[in-house]
Amino acid sequence: MTQHPHTDVPAMDAYWMPFTANRQFKKNPRLLARAEGMHYWTADGRQILDGVAGLWCVNAGHGRPRIVRAIQEQAAEMDYAPPFQMGHPKAFELAERVAALAPAGLNRVFFTNSGSEAVETALKIALAYHRSRGEASRTRLIGRERGYHGVNFGGISVGGMVANRKMFGSLLSGVDHIRHTHDPARNAYSRGQPPHGVELADDIERLVALHDASTIAAVIVEPVAGSTGVLIPPIGYLQRLRELCDKHGILLIFDEVITGFGRTGSPFAAQTFGVTPDLMTLAKGITNGCVPMGAVLASQKIHDTFMGGPEHLIELFHGYTYSAHPLACAAGLATLDTYAEEGLLSRAATLQETFADALHTLREAPHVIDIRNIGLVGGIELAPRPGEPGKRAFEVFLDCYERGLLIRTTGDTIALSPPLIIEPAHIGQIVETLGAALRRVA
């Protein structure tokens, strides 16, 4: 094996890393070698507490025996099955299991391989739905400023994070955005849903006045905007979005790639907030991050709209080579079993007050200007260093890693989303390590 010239780690030139400062990383690599429970271990044996569930996905913790066995056994029994015009039993079983967890009415499941693919799928279903029901003029897609919906062209078009958009040309046409809900002047240090901002949902009316409802197919939002820095929806905001979409015949899509599978204290954030969308995107926690998989949940009404033509014809010309991959389905079934056996899909509701109490002790720490939380997800916003946006939070990330804690940063916000198996002692360690890092960083 070729070695890195200055260390005993493998050579690193060939791998162009995703969402990574490649040059910085390769000068001082952070390599994880194994994982179990709440922890990673580095190649040199250091234990790292996982404060972000891998990348918002390892909700049941690492190395769960039931999931490991399921993947191993499936690989030996059947490694692959074509998903076009063929099927395998676990795909149907997993779809039934996911639908059973979902809000009432979302009972059709289309499998993808990632959250990004799930978003593209949901957007395409929304457009095709309106065309199939005789409203082909409804082609416009509405996202939200600061939204994150993956990195494919549809997702970055409806998304609202400038760094993910600015390099890639004009993106999809016919896309517009409502305003984000971040309002620290009125909502700083809110616990749970902030009190102010329901009126921001009325931006839908502004876009209807500009474009006309007859041109708008769908509105897509994250119930909790994760990647931009953990923005919790104001009280009543999602309900108002639902009302306005219904009023104007617009589909409402929830991107629950991050919030799905227990993050907010219910199986899905739609249930936590009491609002049911027409389409919902899933990924990450569906397989505990073990095998790539995503999904779109659709209502019966949307599904049945496609089922009117001759029965021998394909109803939706869309899908992926690896849709409902056997290893992913096996991992998904074992993951749902693990969640059910250990009550993990509601555990965040049990621990959220403990988590919030600990997180908000950082209010007096240096540089902190806001703290946001719900369930087992939290955001700690730091004042940016003048002329160096994002650098202060990145230095906190590096400091925490050196002291045995993995966190995530986006801009100058620290994001926490630990595995749902977390214990109070782990919460204490996270906050103690973070507080010390904030005191060390300039």
JONOR-V47846 format. One record per residue. N is the residue number from 1. RES is the residue in one small letter. SS is DSSP state (2 for helix, 1 for strand, 0 for the rest). NEAR is the number of other C-alpha atoms within 10 Angstrom. Layout:
((N/RES/SS/NEAR) (N/RES/SS/NEAR))
//
This chain:
((1/m/0/6) (2/t/0/9) (3/q/1/11) (4/h/0/14) (5/p/0/10) (6/h/0/9) (7/t/0/11) (8/d/0/9) (9/v/0/14) (10/p/1/11) (11/a/0/15) (12/m/0/17) (13/d/0/10) (14/a/0/6) (15/y/0/8) (16/w/0/10) (17/m/0/12) (18/p/0/7) (19/f/0/7) (20/t/0/9) (21/a/0/10) (22/n/2/15) (23/r/2/11) (24/q/2/9) (25/f/2/13) (26/k/2/14) (27/k/2/12) (28/n/0/10) (29/p/0/13) (30/r/0/13) (31/l/0/13) (32/l/1/15) (33/a/1/12) (34/r/1/14) (35/a/1/19) (36/e/1/13) (37/g/1/16) (38/m/0/26) (39/h/1/22) (40/y/1/23) (41/w/1/18) (42/t/1/15) (43/a/0/13) (44/d/0/9) (45/g/0/11) (46/r/0/15) (47/q/1/19) (48/i/1/20) (49/l/1/24) (50/d/1/30) (51/g/0/25) (52/v/0/23) (53/a/2/28) (54/g/2/24) (55/l/2/18) (56/w/2/26) (57/c/0/26) (58/v/0/27) (59/n/0/31) (60/a/0/29) (61/g/0/22) (62/h/1/24) (63/g/0/17) (64/r/0/17) (65/p/2/11) (66/r/2/14) (67/i/2/24) (68/v/2/16) (69/r/2/14) (70/a/2/19) (71/i/2/22) (72/q/2/14) (73/e/2/14) (74/q/2/17) (75/a/2/14) (76/a/2/9) (77/e/2/11) (78/m/0/11) (79/d/0/13) (80/y/0/15) (81/a/0/16) (82/p/0/15) (83/p/0/18) (84/f/0/13) (85/q/0/6) (86/m/0/7) (87/g/0/14) (88/h/0/16) (89/p/2/9) (90/k/2/18) (91/a/2/22) (92/f/2/13) (93/e/2/15) (94/l/2/23) (95/a/2/21) (96/e/2/14) (97/r/2/16) (98/v/2/22) (99/a/2/18) (100/a/2/13) (101/l/2/17) (102/a/0/21) (103/p/0/19) (104/a/0/11) (105/g/0/16) (106/l/1/24) (107/n/1/20) (108/r/1/21) (109/v/1/24) (110/f/1/19) (111/f/1/27) (112/t/1/27) (113/n/0/22) (114/s/0/20) (115/g/2/27) (116/s/2/24) (117/e/2/27) (118/a/2/28) (119/v/2/34) (120/e/2/21) (121/t/2/20) (122/a/2/26) (123/l/2/24) (124/k/2/16) (125/i/2/21) (126/a/2/26) (127/l/2/21) (128/a/2/22) (129/y/2/23) (130/h/2/22) (131/r/2/17) (132/s/2/15) (133/r/0/11) (134/g/0/10) (135/e/0/16) (136/a/0/15) (137/s/0/14) (138/r/0/22) (139/t/0/22) (140/r/1/21) (141/l/1/25) (142/i/1/25) (143/g/1/26) (144/r/1/22) (145/e/0/20) (146/r/0/24) (147/g/0/28) (148/y/0/24) (149/h/0/31) (150/g/0/23) (151/v/0/17) (152/n/0/15) (153/f/2/18) (154/g/2/23) (155/g/2/26) (156/i/2/25) (157/s/2/27) (158/v/2/30) (159/g/0/26) (160/g/0/23) (161/m/0/18) (162/v/2/12) (163/a/2/9) (164/n/2/17) (165/r/2/18) (166/k/0/11) (167/m/0/9) (168/f/0/11) (169/g/0/7) (170/s/0/10) (171/l/0/17) (172/l/0/14) (173/s/0/11) (174/g/0/14) (175/v/1/17) (176/d/1/19) (177/h/1/21) (178/i/1/22) (179/r/0/16) (180/h/0/20) (181/t/0/23) (182/h/0/21) (183/d/0/13) (184/p/2/14) (185/a/2/8) (186/r/2/12) (187/n/2/19) (188/a/0/15) (189/y/0/17) (190/s/0/20) (191/r/0/20) (192/g/0/19) (193/q/0/19) (194/p/0/24) (195/p/0/15) (196/h/0/20) (197/g/0/19) (198/v/2/18) (199/e/2/13) (200/l/2/16) (201/a/2/23) (202/d/2/16) (203/d/2/17) (204/i/2/21) (205/e/2/16) (206/r/2/12) (207/l/2/16) (208/v/2/15) (209/a/2/10) (210/l/2/9) (211/h/2/14) (212/d/0/14) (213/a/2/20) (214/s/2/16) (215/t/2/17) (216/i/1/27) (217/a/1/27) (218/a/1/24) (219/v/1/27) (220/i/1/27) (221/v/1/26) (222/e/0/26) (223/p/0/24) (224/v/1/25) (225/a/1/24) (226/g/0/25) (227/s/0/22) (228/t/0/20) (229/g/0/24) (230/v/0/25) (231/l/1/26) (232/i/1/24) (233/p/0/24) (234/p/0/23) (235/i/0/16) (236/g/0/19) (237/y/2/22) (238/l/2/23) (239/q/2/15) (240/r/2/18) (241/l/2/23) (242/r/2/20) (243/e/2/14) (244/l/2/19) (245/c/2/20) (246/d/2/12) (247/k/2/10) (248/h/2/16) (249/g/0/15) (250/i/0/24) (251/l/1/24) (252/l/1/24) (253/i/1/28) (254/f/1/28) (255/d/1/32) (256/e/0/28) (257/v/0/29) (258/i/0/28) (259/t/0/31) (260/g/0/28) (261/f/0/33) (262/g/0/27) (263/r/0/31) (264/t/0/28) (265/g/0/25) (266/s/0/23) (267/p/0/21) (268/f/0/27) (269/a/2/26) (270/a/2/22) (271/q/2/16) (272/t/2/16) (273/f/2/18) (274/g/0/12) (275/v/0/18) (276/t/0/23) (277/p/0/23) (278/d/0/21) (279/l/1/25) (280/m/1/29) (281/t/1/32) (282/l/1/31) (283/a/0/29) (284/k/2/29) (285/g/2/29) (286/i/2/29) (287/t/0/27) (288/n/0/31) (289/g/0/24) (290/c/0/22) (291/v/0/19) (292/p/0/22) (293/m/0/29) (294/g/1/26) (295/a/1/29) (296/v/1/28) (297/l/1/28) (298/a/1/24) (299/s/1/19) (300/q/2/13) (301/k/2/14) (302/i/2/21) (303/h/2/18) (304/d/2/11) (305/t/2/16) (306/f/0/17) (307/m/0/14) (308/g/0/9) (309/g/0/10) (310/p/0/8) (311/e/0/8) (312/h/0/6) (313/l/0/9) (314/i/0/13) (315/e/0/14) (316/l/0/13) (317/f/0/9) (318/h/0/11) (319/g/0/15) (320/y/0/14) (321/t/0/13) (322/y/0/19) (323/s/0/22) (324/a/0/30) (325/h/0/26) (326/p/2/25) (327/l/2/27) (328/a/2/27) (329/c/2/29) (330/a/2/26) (331/a/2/29) (332/g/2/32) (333/l/2/23) (334/a/2/24) (335/t/2/27) (336/l/2/23) (337/d/2/15) (338/t/2/19) (339/y/2/22) (340/a/2/12) (341/e/2/9) (342/e/2/13) (343/g/0/14) (344/l/0/24) (345/l/0/24) (346/s/0/21) (347/r/2/21) (348/a/2/25) (349/a/2/19) (350/t/2/13) (351/l/2/18) (352/q/2/21) (353/e/2/17) (354/t/2/17) (355/f/2/23) (356/a/2/22) (357/d/2/11) (358/a/2/17) (359/l/2/25) (360/h/2/20) (361/t/2/13) (362/l/2/20) (363/r/2/15) (364/e/2/10) (365/a/0/16) (366/p/0/17) (367/h/0/21) (368/v/1/17) (369/i/1/18) (370/d/1/20) (371/i/1/26) (372/r/1/25) (373/n/1/29) (374/i/1/25) (375/g/0/27) (376/l/0/27) (377/v/1/27) (378/g/1/29) (379/g/1/25) (380/i/1/25) (381/e/1/24) (382/l/1/21) (383/a/0/16) (384/p/0/18) (385/r/1/14) (386/p/0/8) (387/g/0/7) (388/e/1/9) (389/p/0/13) (390/g/0/17) (391/k/2/16) (392/r/2/22) (393/a/2/26) (394/f/2/19) (395/e/2/17) (396/v/2/26) (397/f/2/20) (398/l/2/15) (399/d/2/20) (400/c/2/22) (401/y/2/19) (402/e/2/13) (403/r/0/16) (404/g/0/20) (405/l/1/23) (406/l/1/23) (407/i/0/25) (408/r/1/21) (409/t/1/23) (410/t/1/17) (411/g/0/17) (412/d/0/24) (413/t/1/27) (414/i/1/22) (415/a/1/25) (416/l/1/27) (417/s/0/28) (418/p/0/30) (419/p/0/29) (420/l/0/27) (421/i/0/20) (422/i/0/22) (423/e/0/13) (424/p/2/12) (425/a/2/8) (426/h/2/16) (427/i/2/19) (428/g/2/15) (429/q/2/16) (430/i/2/23) (431/v/2/18) (432/e/2/16) (433/t/2/18) (434/l/2/23) (435/g/2/20) (436/a/2/16) (437/a/2/21) (438/l/2/23) (439/r/2/12) (440/r/2/12) (441/v/0/13) (442/a/0/11))
//
